[in-house]
């Protein structure tokens, strides 16, 4: 029962409160006294107050009648809400504002078909002014456009205003630039050799190789003004290779370009050509190796540097893959002072290779103290003795080898390669430089003997 009383009290609206207030007020009003004497005059002040009270009372009766009627009270609420909305927003609805619209295309109208036109900007900027509602509506719809009207113009150069159409009433536009120097010239036709251009190659799986296309036309006829024709650097069939994974044919649009690769607006006959493209996928397996860049601390050396992947497939044109012996990932060792795992080292693809089966590798590096060892009897070998001549020289040299301690302790002198090259030398005496290297890239070798040896060739 208590809950019902509570709900009833909660549901009492502002209308009931107002009616109860009016009822109590009327009960508290003093009852009117009957005039004692008809001829007694009522003071003017009391008469005015009575009139005001009477008007207020009449208004109260009207409001009371409206509030007692559910339908009339709803209409009153609607009217009051409308008055409030207009009061608050009326000034903003009629306010004037500005809006800048960029990259509005410029069209050409009424151009004589016998003439070509140059100098018309592709796009302009509009500064629009008007009331908020109309301006927002115009920008949203986008019914306006910028144009140059060439009605009645023939060969020559003219300064033309860029106009705007399609704006609703009350909106003004300032165009930037507001005019253009336009040249009309008689159309001419020239024949151009047709080449090709692939687009969207970055959206094709790199393991697929595109062969040069077969075009249905080798030449096309281009028609435009002389100035535009003179600017043409090449004419190409534009071939879209997005997501291709097999040989295909398509109709390619023919376009003309200037020396800066800007497309020129011209008429081309034919406008499209048939193209046929062969798609291949050559691959080859190669070793994955690690390049060291930077210089380690002199007291340290790398005992081992191991890639997480030792071989990978590479893709590209067959003739490009034939000369690739390995692919590499480079690791900077200048900040390495202890054993370390380097993650996500990118693979570096040589020229002509489109892609590889891996993009990155991890590299494990083992670091030890650096020590050195001297080898006194390293042997020099002779290269390119094609004539099998007798070569007399001191074939033993002294070298220093340094590297990780474990490698030096197990050093085999066969990893040291010292050579002299006698290619093209006739019999005689020479001083030939010694070339020294190690078959182990983690060992550093240094020549302690003379850099050149005296050689007698017989």
C-alpha positions as CSV (number, residue, x, y, z in Angstrom):
1,X,0.0,0.0,0.0
2,X,2.8,2.3,0.8
3,X,4.4,1.6,-2.6
4,X,1.1,2.6,-4.3
5,X,1.0,5.9,-2.4
6,X,4.6,6.5,-3.4
7,X,3.9,5.8,-7.1
8,X,0.9,8.1,-7.0
9,X,3.0,10.9,-5.5
10,X,5.7,10.4,-8.0
11,X,3.3,10.5,-10.9
12,X,1.8,13.9,-9.9
13,X,2.9,16.2,-12.7
14,X,3.6,19.9,-12.9
15,X,0.0,20.4,-14.2
16,X,-1.6,19.0,-11.0
17,X,0.7,21.1,-8.9
18,X,-0.2,24.3,-10.8
19,X,-4.0,23.6,-10.5
20,X,-3.7,22.9,-6.8
21,X,-1.8,26.2,-6.4
22,X,-4.5,28.1,-8.3
23,X,-7.3,26.5,-6.2
24,X,-5.7,27.5,-2.9
25,X,-5.0,31.0,-4.1
26,X,-8.7,31.5,-5.0
27,X,-9.8,30.2,-1.7
28,X,-7.6,32.7,0.1
29,X,-8.9,35.6,-1.8
30,X,-11.3,37.8,0.3
31,X,-14.9,37.7,-0.6
32,X,-16.3,40.8,-2.4
33,X,-18.4,43.0,-0.2
34,X,-21.7,44.3,-1.4
35,X,-21.6,48.1,-1.9
36,X,-23.3,49.9,1.0
37,X,-24.1,52.9,-0.9
38,X,-24.7,53.0,-4.6
39,X,-23.7,56.5,-5.0
40,X,-20.4,56.2,-3.0
41,X,-17.4,56.8,-5.5
42,X,-14.7,54.1,-5.9
43,X,-11.2,55.5,-5.8
44,X,-9.4,55.4,-9.2
45,X,-6.4,53.5,-7.8
46,X,-8.6,50.7,-6.6
47,X,-10.4,50.6,-9.9
48,X,-7.2,50.1,-11.9
49,X,-6.0,47.4,-9.5
50,X,-9.3,45.6,-9.8
51,X,-9.0,45.7,-13.6
52,X,-5.5,44.2,-13.5
53,X,-6.7,41.5,-11.1
54,X,-9.6,40.8,-13.4
55,X,-7.3,40.4,-16.4
56,X,-4.9,38.1,-14.5
57,X,-7.9,36.1,-13.2
58,X,-9.2,35.7,-16.8
59,X,-5.7,34.6,-18.0
60,X,-5.6,32.1,-15.1
61,X,-9.0,30.7,-16.1
62,X,-7.8,30.3,-19.7
63,X,-4.5,28.6,-18.7
64,X,-6.5,26.5,-16.2
65,X,-8.8,25.4,-19.0
66,X,-5.9,24.5,-21.2
67,X,-4.1,22.6,-18.6
68,X,-7.2,20.6,-17.7
69,X,-7.4,19.5,-21.4
70,X,-4.6,17.0,-22.2
71,X,-4.7,17.8,-25.9
72,X,-4.6,21.6,-25.4
73,X,-1.7,21.3,-22.9
74,X,0.4,19.4,-25.5
75,X,-0.2,22.1,-28.1
76,X,0.8,24.7,-25.5
77,X,4.0,22.8,-24.8
78,X,4.8,22.6,-28.5
79,X,4.2,26.4,-29.0
80,X,6.4,27.3,-26.0
81,X,9.2,24.9,-27.3
82,X,9.1,26.5,-30.7
83,X,9.3,30.0,-29.3
84,X,12.3,29.0,-27.2
85,X,14.0,27.4,-30.1
86,X,13.5,30.4,-32.4
87,X,14.7,32.7,-29.6
88,X,17.9,30.8,-29.0
89,X,18.8,29.8,-32.6
90,X,17.3,32.5,-34.7
91,X,20.4,34.5,-34.7
92,X,22.7,31.6,-35.8
93,X,20.3,30.4,-38.5
94,X,20.4,33.8,-40.2
95,X,24.1,34.4,-39.5
96,X,26.5,34.8,-42.4
97,X,29.6,32.5,-42.6
98,X,32.3,31.5,-45.0
99,X,33.6,28.1,-46.2
100,X,36.6,27.3,-48.4
101,X,36.3,24.4,-50.8
102,X,39.6,23.2,-52.5
103,X,40.3,21.1,-55.6
104,X,37.1,22.0,-57.5
105,X,37.5,20.7,-61.1
106,X,37.3,23.3,-63.9
107,X,35.3,22.3,-67.0
108,X,35.3,23.9,-70.4
109,X,32.0,24.7,-72.1
110,X,31.1,25.8,-75.6
111,X,34.5,24.9,-77.1
112,X,34.5,24.8,-80.9
113,X,35.3,21.2,-81.8
114,X,37.9,22.4,-84.4
115,X,40.1,23.9,-81.7
116,X,42.2,22.6,-78.9
117,X,42.6,24.6,-75.7
118,X,45.6,25.0,-73.3
119,X,46.1,27.0,-70.1
120,X,42.9,26.0,-68.3
121,X,43.8,25.0,-64.7
122,X,42.7,21.6,-63.7
123,X,41.3,22.7,-60.3
124,X,40.5,25.9,-58.4
125,X,39.7,26.9,-54.8
126,X,36.3,28.5,-53.9
127,X,35.6,30.8,-51.0
128,X,31.8,30.6,-50.4
129,X,29.9,33.1,-48.3
130,X,26.2,32.9,-47.2
131,X,24.0,32.0,-44.3
132,X,24.8,28.8,-42.4
133,X,21.9,26.7,-43.5
134,X,22.1,27.4,-47.2
135,X,25.9,27.2,-47.2
136,X,26.0,23.8,-45.4
137,X,23.3,22.5,-47.8
138,X,25.3,23.7,-50.9
139,X,28.6,22.1,-49.8
140,X,26.9,18.9,-48.8
141,X,25.0,18.5,-52.2
142,X,28.0,19.7,-54.3
143,X,25.8,20.8,-57.1
144,X,28.1,23.8,-57.9
145,X,30.9,23.7,-60.5
146,X,33.6,25.9,-61.9
147,X,33.9,26.5,-65.7
148,X,35.3,28.6,-68.5
149,X,32.9,29.6,-71.3
150,X,34.5,29.7,-74.7
151,X,31.4,30.5,-76.7
152,X,32.3,32.5,-79.7
153,X,36.1,32.4,-79.3
154,X,38.4,31.3,-82.1
155,X,42.2,31.0,-82.5
156,X,44.2,33.2,-80.1
157,X,45.1,33.7,-76.5
158,X,42.6,35.2,-74.1
159,X,42.4,36.1,-70.4
160,X,39.2,34.3,-69.3
161,X,37.3,34.5,-66.0
162,X,36.6,31.3,-64.2
163,X,32.9,31.2,-63.3
164,X,30.8,29.2,-60.9
165,X,27.3,27.8,-61.4
166,X,24.9,25.8,-59.4
167,X,25.0,27.8,-56.2
168,X,21.7,28.5,-54.4
169,X,20.4,32.0,-53.9
170,X,22.2,34.1,-51.3
171,X,25.6,32.3,-51.7
172,X,28.5,34.1,-53.3
173,X,31.8,32.6,-54.5
174,X,35.3,34.0,-54.9
175,X,37.4,31.8,-57.2
176,X,41.2,31.4,-56.8
177,X,42.7,31.8,-59.3
178,X,39.9,33.9,-60.7
179,X,41.1,33.9,-64.3
180,X,43.4,32.0,-66.7
181,X,45.4,32.7,-69.8
182,X,43.7,30.4,-72.4
183,X,45.1,29.6,-75.8
184,X,42.9,28.2,-78.6
185,X,44.7,26.7,-81.6
186,X,43.5,24.6,-84.6
187,X,43.6,20.9,-84.0
188,X,46.3,18.9,-85.7
189,X,47.0,15.1,-85.9
190,X,50.3,13.2,-85.6
191,X,51.2,9.6,-85.5
192,X,53.2,8.4,-82.5
193,X,54.9,5.0,-81.8
194,X,53.0,3.2,-79.0
195,X,54.9,1.8,-76.0
196,X,53.5,0.4,-72.7
197,X,53.5,1.1,-69.0
198,X,52.6,-1.3,-66.1
199,X,50.7,0.2,-63.2
200,X,50.0,-1.2,-59.7
201,X,53.0,-3.5,-59.8
202,X,53.3,-3.1,-56.0
203,X,49.9,-4.8,-55.7
204,X,51.2,-7.9,-57.5
205,X,52.9,-10.8,-55.8
206,X,56.6,-10.1,-56.5
207,X,57.3,-13.7,-57.3
208,X,55.5,-13.3,-60.6
209,X,57.5,-11.9,-63.5
210,X,55.8,-9.8,-66.3
211,X,57.1,-10.4,-69.8
212,X,56.9,-7.5,-72.3
213,X,53.3,-7.3,-73.6
214,X,52.1,-7.9,-77.2
215,X,50.2,-4.9,-78.4
216,X,47.5,-5.0,-81.1
217,X,48.8,-1.6,-82.4
218,X,52.3,-0.3,-82.8
219,X,51.2,3.3,-83.6
220,X,48.4,5.6,-82.7
221,X,47.1,8.9,-84.0
222,X,47.0,11.8,-81.6
223,X,45.0,14.9,-82.2
224,X,45.4,18.2,-80.3
225,X,46.8,21.7,-80.6
226,X,50.3,22.2,-81.9
227,X,51.7,23.3,-78.6
228,X,50.4,20.1,-76.9
229,X,51.6,17.8,-79.6
230,X,55.0,19.3,-79.4
231,X,55.0,18.6,-75.6
232,X,54.3,14.9,-76.0
233,X,57.3,12.8,-75.0
234,X,55.8,9.3,-75.4
235,X,52.4,7.6,-75.8
236,X,51.8,4.5,-73.8
237,X,49.2,1.7,-73.3
238,X,48.6,1.7,-69.6
239,X,48.3,-1.9,-68.4
240,X,46.9,-2.6,-64.9
241,X,48.7,-5.6,-63.3
242,X,47.0,-5.5,-59.9
243,X,46.9,-9.0,-58.3
244,X,47.8,-10.8,-61.5
245,X,49.1,-14.3,-61.1
246,X,48.8,-15.8,-64.6
247,X,49.1,-14.7,-68.2
248,X,46.3,-12.4,-69.2
249,X,44.8,-10.2,-71.9
250,X,43.0,-6.8,-71.5
251,X,42.0,-3.6,-73.2
252,X,44.5,-0.9,-72.2
253,X,43.8,2.8,-72.3
254,X,46.2,4.8,-74.4
255,X,47.6,8.0,-72.9
256,X,50.1,10.7,-73.9
257,X,52.7,12.1,-71.4
258,X,55.2,14.9,-71.4
259,X,58.8,14.7,-70.3
260,X,57.8,15.2,-66.7
261,X,55.4,12.2,-66.8
262,X,52.4,14.5,-66.7
263,X,49.4,13.1,-68.6
264,X,48.3,15.4,-71.5
265,X,44.6,15.9,-72.5
266,X,44.5,14.8,-76.1
267,X,42.4,12.8,-78.5
268,X,43.9,9.4,-79.3
269,X,42.8,7.0,-82.1
270,X,42.3,4.3,-81.1
271,X,41.7,5.2,-77.4
272,X,42.3,1.6,-76.3
273,X,44.4,-1.3,-77.6
274,X,44.3,-5.0,-76.9
275,X,47.3,-6.3,-74.9
276,X,48.5,-9.8,-74.1
277,X,50.9,-10.3,-71.2
278,X,52.8,-13.5,-70.3
279,X,53.3,-14.0,-66.6
280,X,56.1,-16.4,-65.4
281,X,57.5,-17.3,-62.0
282,X,61.2,-18.3,-62.1
283,X,62.8,-19.3,-58.8
284,X,66.1,-20.4,-57.4
285,X,67.4,-21.6,-54.1
286,X,70.4,-19.7,-52.7
287,X,72.3,-19.5,-49.4
288,X,71.5,-16.9,-46.8
289,X,74.6,-15.1,-45.4
290,X,75.3,-12.5,-42.8
291,X,77.3,-9.3,-43.5
292,X,79.1,-7.6,-40.6
293,X,79.1,-3.9,-40.6
294,X,80.8,-1.6,-38.1
295,X,83.9,-2.4,-36.0
296,X,83.9,-4.3,-32.8
297,X,85.9,-3.5,-29.7
298,X,89.6,-4.4,-30.4
299,X,89.7,-6.8,-27.5
300,X,86.7,-8.9,-28.7
301,X,86.0,-11.1,-31.7
302,X,83.1,-13.1,-33.1
303,X,83.4,-16.8,-32.6
304,X,80.3,-17.6,-34.6
305,X,77.5,-15.7,-36.3
306,X,74.6,-17.9,-37.4
307,X,71.5,-17.0,-39.3
308,X,68.2,-18.6,-38.3
309,X,67.6,-19.6,-42.0
310,X,70.5,-20.8,-44.1
311,X,68.8,-21.0,-47.5
312,X,65.9,-19.3,-49.2
313,X,64.0,-19.2,-52.6
314,X,64.4,-16.1,-54.7
315,X,62.0,-15.1,-57.5
316,X,62.5,-13.0,-60.7
317,X,63.4,-13.2,-64.3
318,X,65.5,-16.3,-65.1
319,X,68.4,-14.4,-66.6
320,X,68.6,-12.2,-63.5
321,X,68.6,-15.2,-61.0
322,X,71.4,-17.0,-62.7
323,X,74.1,-14.7,-61.4
324,X,72.9,-14.6,-57.8
325,X,75.1,-16.8,-55.6
326,X,73.6,-15.7,-52.2
327,X,71.4,-13.2,-50.5
328,X,72.6,-11.2,-47.4
329,X,71.4,-9.7,-44.2
330,X,73.6,-7.0,-42.5
331,X,74.2,-6.8,-38.8
332,X,75.9,-3.8,-37.1
333,X,78.5,-5.3,-34.7
334,X,79.9,-2.1,-33.3
335,X,77.7,-2.2,-30.2
336,X,78.0,-5.9,-29.5
337,X,80.0,-6.8,-26.4
338,X,78.6,-10.2,-25.4
339,X,76.6,-13.1,-26.8
340,X,73.5,-11.8,-28.5
341,X,70.4,-12.7,-30.5
342,X,69.5,-10.1,-33.1
343,X,65.9,-10.3,-34.3
344,X,64.2,-9.2,-37.5
345,X,67.3,-8.5,-39.6
346,X,66.0,-7.5,-43.1
347,X,67.1,-9.5,-46.2
348,X,68.8,-7.4,-48.9
349,X,67.8,-8.4,-52.4
350,X,70.2,-7.9,-55.2
351,X,69.2,-6.0,-58.4
352,X,66.9,-8.1,-60.6
353,X,65.5,-10.2,-57.8
354,X,61.8,-9.4,-57.3
355,X,61.3,-11.2,-54.0
356,X,62.4,-13.9,-51.6
357,X,60.7,-16.6,-49.6
358,X,61.8,-14.7,-46.4
359,X,61.9,-11.0,-45.5
360,X,63.8,-11.1,-42.3
361,X,66.0,-13.5,-40.3
362,X,67.3,-13.8,-36.7
363,X,71.0,-13.9,-36.1
364,X,72.8,-15.6,-33.2
365,X,76.2,-14.1,-32.3
366,X,78.8,-15.7,-30.0
367,X,81.5,-13.3,-28.7
368,X,84.9,-14.2,-27.2
369,X,88.2,-12.5,-26.3
370,X,90.4,-11.7,-29.3
371,X,93.9,-13.3,-29.5
372,X,96.6,-13.4,-32.2
373,X,98.9,-16.0,-33.7
374,X,101.9,-15.7,-36.0
375,X,102.4,-18.1,-38.9
376,X,106.0,-18.1,-40.2
377,X,105.7,-20.5,-43.1
378,X,102.6,-19.5,-45.0
379,X,103.0,-20.6,-48.6
380,X,102.4,-18.3,-51.7
381,X,100.6,-19.8,-54.7
382,X,100.9,-18.6,-58.3
383,X,97.8,-17.7,-60.2
384,X,97.2,-17.6,-64.0
385,X,100.4,-19.4,-65.0
386,X,98.6,-20.5,-68.2
387,X,101.9,-21.0,-70.2
388,X,103.2,-23.2,-67.4
389,X,106.4,-21.2,-67.1
390,X,109.0,-21.6,-64.5
391,X,108.5,-19.1,-61.7
392,X,111.3,-18.6,-59.2
393,X,110.6,-16.6,-56.0
394,X,110.6,-16.9,-52.2
395,X,107.3,-18.7,-51.7
396,X,107.2,-18.5,-47.9
397,X,105.9,-15.5,-46.0
398,X,105.0,-14.6,-42.4
399,X,101.5,-13.6,-41.5
400,X,99.5,-12.7,-38.3
401,X,96.1,-14.2,-37.7
402,X,93.7,-12.8,-35.1
403,X,90.2,-13.7,-34.0
404,X,88.2,-15.5,-31.3
405,X,90.3,-17.5,-28.9
406,X,88.6,-20.8,-29.7
407,X,89.2,-20.3,-33.4
408,X,92.9,-19.4,-33.0
409,X,93.6,-22.4,-30.7
410,X,92.2,-24.7,-33.5
411,X,93.8,-22.8,-36.3
412,X,94.6,-24.7,-39.5
413,X,97.1,-22.9,-41.7
414,X,95.2,-24.0,-44.8
415,X,92.6,-21.3,-44.1
416,X,95.4,-18.7,-45.0
417,X,95.5,-18.0,-48.8
418,X,98.5,-16.0,-50.1
419,X,98.8,-15.5,-53.9
420,X,100.6,-13.7,-56.7
421,X,99.1,-13.2,-60.1
422,X,101.3,-13.4,-63.2
423,X,98.5,-13.1,-65.8
424,X,99.9,-11.7,-69.1
425,X,103.5,-11.5,-67.9
426,X,106.3,-12.4,-70.3
427,X,109.6,-14.0,-69.1
428,X,111.6,-11.6,-67.0
429,X,112.0,-10.3,-63.5
430,X,109.2,-8.5,-61.6
431,X,108.1,-7.3,-58.2
432,X,104.6,-8.6,-57.7
433,X,102.2,-7.7,-54.8
434,X,101.0,-10.5,-52.5
435,X,97.3,-10.9,-52.0
436,X,96.4,-12.3,-48.6
437,X,93.0,-13.5,-47.4
438,X,91.4,-16.1,-45.1
439,X,88.8,-18.6,-46.1
440,X,87.2,-18.0,-42.7
441,X,85.5,-14.6,-42.7
442,X,85.7,-14.3,-38.9
443,X,89.5,-14.4,-38.9
444,X,91.6,-11.3,-39.7
445,X,94.9,-11.8,-41.4
446,X,97.8,-9.4,-41.8
447,X,101.0,-9.7,-43.8
448,X,104.2,-9.3,-41.7
449,X,106.6,-9.9,-44.6
450,X,107.2,-7.5,-47.5
451,X,104.0,-6.6,-49.5
452,X,105.8,-7.5,-52.8
453,X,108.0,-10.4,-53.7
454,X,110.7,-10.5,-56.4
455,X,109.8,-13.0,-59.1
456,X,111.8,-14.4,-62.0
457,X,109.8,-15.9,-64.9
458,X,111.5,-18.2,-67.4
